[in-house]
Amino acid sequence: MKPFSSTLTLAAVLIALAGCSSTSQPGRNTTLGEDNLNGSGFLSDVYPLMKEGKDGEALRLYRNPKYASTASFTRYKKVLLDPVKLYAGPKSKLHEAPQADSNAIAQGLYNQLHEQLGKDYQMVDTPGPDTLHIAVAIVDAEAADTSLKAASYIPIPLGVPGAKAAAMQAVSHTTGQPPFTGQVTVEGKMADSQTGEIIVAEIDRRTGSRRPIIGLFESSTYDSWSDVTAAEKYWAEKVRYRLCMRREATNCVAAVE
C-alpha cells in the first residue's frame, strides 16, 4: 500500500501545481541582465539618473531623494494609471510577435496593475491633488517555445548521463534565460500627477523559470505567453507591496515569484 499512497500524494501535488507558472529576474552578470538596459526611449531624460538596483529591486532604478520620507507617500490617496504602452526598440523581440498578442499582454499588465492598486487607492482618470501618476511600457517580450519547453523536461541525455542538464544550465548561466522560456522587459515611472515630478523610475526584466518534471504537468508549460503573464502578475503585486511599505502600513502582502 505504501507505493500506492506515495503515488496519490505525488498526483495531488502535480494537480495543485497544474496551473502555476513562475518567473525570475535574470542575473545582473548575464546577457539578459545587462543587454538593452540603457533604455528604449520611453523614460526619456531619466536614464542618466538611474543606477543598478540591489537584490530584490529592479535591474535599473531611480529614486527621487525628495520622496524619501513616509509622509511623502501617505498623502497620496488616488492613482492615475495610463494604458500600458508597447515601446519596442530596434532590438526588441516585440517586433516578431503578432500585434494581437502584443496588445493582449499590454492590456494584461494594465489589468493586473489596476486590480492590485485598486485595493489600496482610488483609481482615477484625471490628474489632481494627492494623486500618483503611473506610466508603464513593455519594451521587449518573447513568447516561450511551448513544444521544446515541454520536451526539455523529459530526462533524456544528449549522449552521456547528465549532459542535457549540464548544457541547459550553461545556457541559463550565460544568458540569464532558461532555454525555451519566455521573457519580458518593462520600463515604468511614478510621478506626482500635478507637478509631473518623477518619484521613482525602473527598468526590469523577468524570464520563465524551469521546474523539471513538474513542468510537464503544468498547463502553463503549453501556453506560450504564460511566462510573460506570470511576470506581469508579479510586478503588479510588487508595486502594490512597495507602496504599502513606503506608507509603513501593517497589512503589506509581499509579491510571490
SULLIN-V198661 format. One record per residue. PHI is phi in radians with two decimals (* if undefined). D_LAST is the distance of its C-alpha to the last C-alpha in Angstrom with 1 decimal. Layout:
phi->PHI d_last->D_LAST
phi->PHI d_last->D_LAST
//
This chain:
phi->* d_last->36.3
phi->-1.08 d_last->33.7
phi->-1.05 d_last->32.4
phi->-1.14 d_last->32.3
phi->-1.09 d_last->30.3
phi->-1.12 d_last->27.8
phi->-1.10 d_last->27.6
phi->-1.11 d_last->26.9
phi->-1.10 d_last->24.2
phi->-1.08 d_last->22.4
phi->-1.08 d_last->23.1
phi->-1.10 d_last->21.6
phi->-1.13 d_last->18.3
phi->-1.13 d_last->18.2
phi->-1.14 d_last->19.1
phi->-1.11 d_last->16.4
phi->-1.62 d_last->13.8
phi->-1.01 d_last->15.9
phi->-1.72 d_last->14.1
phi->-1.40 d_last->10.5
phi->-2.54 d_last->8.8
phi->-2.20 d_last->5.8
phi->-2.33 d_last->6.0
phi->-2.61 d_last->6.8
phi->-1.45 d_last->9.6
phi->-1.14 d_last->12.9
phi->-1.02 d_last->15.1
phi->-1.18 d_last->17.6
phi->-1.72 d_last->20.5
phi->-1.69 d_last->19.6
phi->-1.02 d_last->21.2
phi->-1.26 d_last->18.2
phi->-1.36 d_last->17.5
phi->-2.17 d_last->21.0
phi->-1.18 d_last->22.5
phi->1.11 d_last->23.3
phi->-1.62 d_last->21.7
phi->-1.43 d_last->25.1
phi->1.92 d_last->24.6
phi->-1.62 d_last->25.7
phi->2.01 d_last->28.1
phi->-1.10 d_last->26.1
phi->-1.62 d_last->25.9
phi->0.89 d_last->29.6
phi->-1.43 d_last->31.0
phi->-1.37 d_last->27.8
phi->-0.94 d_last->26.9
phi->-1.11 d_last->29.5
phi->-1.53 d_last->28.0
phi->-1.46 d_last->24.5
phi->-2.25 d_last->23.5
phi->-1.16 d_last->20.7
phi->-1.33 d_last->17.8
phi->-1.47 d_last->17.0
phi->-0.97 d_last->14.0
phi->1.53 d_last->11.2
phi->-1.92 d_last->13.2
phi->-1.12 d_last->13.9
phi->-1.09 d_last->15.9
phi->-2.23 d_last->19.0
phi->-2.65 d_last->19.8
phi->-2.31 d_last->22.9
phi->-2.15 d_last->23.5
phi->-1.29 d_last->27.0
phi->-1.09 d_last->28.6
phi->-1.20 d_last->30.6
phi->-1.98 d_last->27.6
phi->-1.42 d_last->26.7
phi->-1.47 d_last->28.0
phi->-1.11 d_last->26.5
phi->-1.04 d_last->29.5
phi->-1.21 d_last->28.7
phi->-1.86 d_last->25.6
phi->-1.18 d_last->27.0
phi->-1.32 d_last->29.7
phi->-1.43 d_last->27.5
phi->-2.06 d_last->27.5
phi->-2.30 d_last->26.9
phi->-2.33 d_last->24.7
phi->-1.78 d_last->26.1
phi->-1.86 d_last->23.5
phi->-1.23 d_last->24.9
phi->-0.98 d_last->24.3
phi->-1.19 d_last->21.6
phi->-1.69 d_last->23.8
phi->-1.81 d_last->23.8
phi->-2.28 d_last->25.1
phi->-1.49 d_last->25.3
phi->-1.39 d_last->27.1
phi->-1.09 d_last->29.5
phi->-1.68 d_last->27.0
phi->-1.21 d_last->24.3
phi->-1.37 d_last->23.5
phi->-1.07 d_last->23.5
phi->-1.11 d_last->27.2
phi->-1.57 d_last->26.8
phi->-1.49 d_last->24.9
phi->-0.99 d_last->27.0
phi->-1.00 d_last->27.6
phi->-1.09 d_last->26.6
phi->-1.17 d_last->23.2
phi->-1.06 d_last->22.7
phi->-1.10 d_last->23.9
phi->-1.17 d_last->21.6
phi->-1.27 d_last->18.4
phi->-1.15 d_last->19.9
phi->-1.14 d_last->20.8
phi->-1.10 d_last->17.4
phi->-1.16 d_last->15.8
phi->-1.04 d_last->18.8
phi->-1.08 d_last->18.4
phi->-1.11 d_last->14.8
phi->-1.10 d_last->15.9
phi->-1.09 d_last->19.2
phi->-1.12 d_last->17.8
phi->-1.20 d_last->15.6
phi->-1.18 d_last->18.3
phi->-1.16 d_last->20.9
phi->-1.30 d_last->19.9
phi->-2.14 d_last->21.2
phi->-2.27 d_last->23.6
phi->-1.40 d_last->26.4
phi->-1.53 d_last->25.7
phi->-2.18 d_last->28.8
phi->-1.92 d_last->30.3
phi->-2.36 d_last->32.5
phi->-1.11 d_last->32.5
phi->-3.11 d_last->33.9
phi->-1.16 d_last->34.1
phi->0.98 d_last->31.0
phi->-2.20 d_last->28.8
phi->-1.50 d_last->25.8
phi->-1.95 d_last->25.8
phi->-2.02 d_last->22.5
phi->-2.25 d_last->22.7
phi->-2.36 d_last->20.1
phi->-2.33 d_last->20.8
phi->-1.54 d_last->19.1
phi->-1.85 d_last->21.1
phi->-2.75 d_last->19.9
phi->-2.79 d_last->18.2
phi->-2.46 d_last->18.7
phi->-1.30 d_last->18.5
phi->-1.33 d_last->17.7
phi->-1.54 d_last->20.9
phi->-1.15 d_last->20.4
phi->-1.19 d_last->23.6
phi->-1.28 d_last->23.1
phi->-1.11 d_last->19.4
phi->-1.15 d_last->20.6
phi->-1.12 d_last->23.6
phi->-1.19 d_last->21.7
phi->-1.42 d_last->20.3
phi->-1.40 d_last->24.0
phi->-1.35 d_last->25.2
phi->-1.87 d_last->28.3
phi->-1.23 d_last->29.4
phi->-1.41 d_last->30.8
phi->2.84 d_last->34.1
phi->-2.32 d_last->33.4
phi->-0.96 d_last->31.0
phi->1.48 d_last->27.7
phi->-1.15 d_last->28.5
phi->-1.11 d_last->26.0
phi->-1.08 d_last->23.1
phi->-1.12 d_last->24.6
phi->-1.13 d_last->25.1
phi->-1.22 d_last->21.5
phi->-1.14 d_last->20.2
phi->-1.08 d_last->22.7
phi->-1.11 d_last->21.6
phi->-1.07 d_last->18.0
phi->-1.19 d_last->19.2
phi->-1.41 d_last->21.6
phi->-1.58 d_last->19.8
phi->1.51 d_last->16.1
phi->-2.27 d_last->15.4
phi->-1.01 d_last->15.7
phi->-0.97 d_last->18.8
phi->1.28 d_last->18.9
phi->-1.52 d_last->15.4
phi->-1.60 d_last->15.0
phi->-2.66 d_last->14.1
phi->-2.61 d_last->14.5
phi->-2.15 d_last->15.8
phi->-2.23 d_last->16.5
phi->-2.18 d_last->19.0
phi->-2.62 d_last->19.4
phi->-2.54 d_last->21.8
phi->-2.17 d_last->22.7
phi->-2.43 d_last->26.4
phi->-1.29 d_last->29.1
phi->-1.20 d_last->30.3
phi->-1.60 d_last->34.0
phi->-1.54 d_last->34.3
phi->1.36 d_last->31.8
phi->-1.18 d_last->30.9
phi->-1.24 d_last->27.4
phi->-1.67 d_last->25.3
phi->-2.68 d_last->22.2
phi->-2.47 d_last->21.3
phi->-2.50 d_last->18.4
phi->-2.19 d_last->17.7
phi->-2.53 d_last->14.2
phi->-2.47 d_last->13.1
phi->-2.38 d_last->10.2
phi->-2.16 d_last->11.0
phi->-1.15 d_last->10.3
phi->-1.91 d_last->9.6
phi->-1.46 d_last->12.6
phi->-2.27 d_last->12.9
phi->-0.88 d_last->16.7
phi->1.16 d_last->19.0
phi->-1.01 d_last->16.4
phi->-0.99 d_last->15.6
phi->-1.09 d_last->19.2
phi->-1.76 d_last->18.8
phi->-1.55 d_last->15.8
phi->-1.09 d_last->17.3
phi->-1.13 d_last->14.6
phi->-1.05 d_last->16.1
phi->-1.78 d_last->19.2
phi->-1.92 d_last->17.9
phi->-1.11 d_last->18.3
phi->-1.84 d_last->16.3
phi->-1.14 d_last->13.3
phi->-1.14 d_last->11.1
phi->-1.18 d_last->12.4
phi->-1.18 d_last->12.0
phi->-1.16 d_last->8.3
phi->-1.13 d_last->8.1
phi->-1.09 d_last->10.6
phi->-1.08 d_last->9.1
phi->-1.08 d_last->6.2
phi->-1.07 d_last->9.4
phi->-1.09 d_last->11.5
phi->-1.15 d_last->9.8
phi->-1.20 d_last->9.8
phi->-1.07 d_last->13.4
phi->-1.06 d_last->14.4
phi->-1.13 d_last->13.1
phi->-1.07 d_last->14.9
phi->-1.14 d_last->18.0
phi->-1.07 d_last->18.1
phi->-1.16 d_last->18.1
phi->-1.18 d_last->20.8
phi->-1.43 d_last->22.8
phi->1.02 d_last->22.5
phi->-1.32 d_last->21.9
phi->-1.79 d_last->21.4
phi->-1.99 d_last->19.1
phi->-1.25 d_last->15.9
phi->-1.95 d_last->12.7
phi->-1.19 d_last->9.6
phi->-1.23 d_last->6.6
phi->-1.88 d_last->3.8
phi->-1.35 d_last->0.0
//
